[in-house]
């Protein structure tokens, strides 16, 4: 599903990724852990096509990312990749349903079809009764479930999550962690998760440990 080789990334004179390589199989849940500053989020952003490496090759679902123009990369990202962040990034002026539909609208899906799929996902995630509520009217756990639904709306090949439970209390965090495995079972989703939560990291099929811009185990 994902193959990254010899990824190097610097910001100014600071080299944050130092020629690391990583492979992720389809349907695999991989966690990435390490101290702050180890390069975890930088790696996630490059794998998720939100940033470009200075050198190295990245391939996702058979597509060589390095060869895509910015517009083609945006199109690829919209159709193949889902994101879940620590802060849900829901748009406050839109309802939960509308927030989930936005990536589908960008992909050219009709309003009727997008809303049908969004309601199915919200139902699966047990927040469909909150579909017409705006983010400010939802609990933290509900907001994050809406964000997960948004990440899944276009049937992405892979979901990248950056500290997805970092803003949740322990009960909601546990629910979210278990949800990832339910989604993998239900939809055969592939997940790459950056986390400081040891429970979540240890639940993954594989745990990658980063230090000083390299994967050390």
C-alpha positions, 0 to 999 in steps of 0.5 A: 500500500505504501512504500517510502524509500530514503526520505530526506527532509530539512527545514532550513539547516535542520534535517528532520528526516535522515534517509528513512524508509518504510513500507505499510501493507494493505489493511495494516494498522501501523503506529509511529512513536518517539519523543517530540522532535523525532520527526513523526509528524514530518514523516506523516505529512510526507506519506500523506502528501501534505508535504514533499520530501527533499529527496527520496521516493514515495509510492501509494497504492501503486502511484509514484507520488513524486511524479505528480503535479500539485493539482494532480497531487491534490486530486489524488489526496482527495480520492485516496487519503483520509486524515484524522488530526488531534484537533478535529478541524471541523468547520464551525459554520457547517453541521456535522453532516455538511462537514462530512460531505465536503470532501465528497463534494470536492470529488464531484459527488452529487449532493444526494449521493454524498449525504446518503454515504455521510449518513451511513458513516455517521450511523456506523459511528453512532453519531447520526442523531447529531447530524444536524448539529454544528461542532460547538453543539457536539462533545469532543468524542462526537466531534472526533467521530464526525472527523473520522466519518469525513476522513472515510467519505471518499473510501480512501486507500489509507487513513493517516492519523496524527495524535487522534486521541490526544484531545480526548479523555481516557474513555473517549480515547479508548472508544476511538482506538477500538473504532480504528480496528472496527473500521479496518475489519469493516472496510479493510482500511489501512491506518498509519497513526502517530501517537504518544498514547502507548495503549494505542501504539501497542494495539497496532499490528506494528509499532515503529519507533523514531529517533532523530529522524530515523526509524530505529525499531 
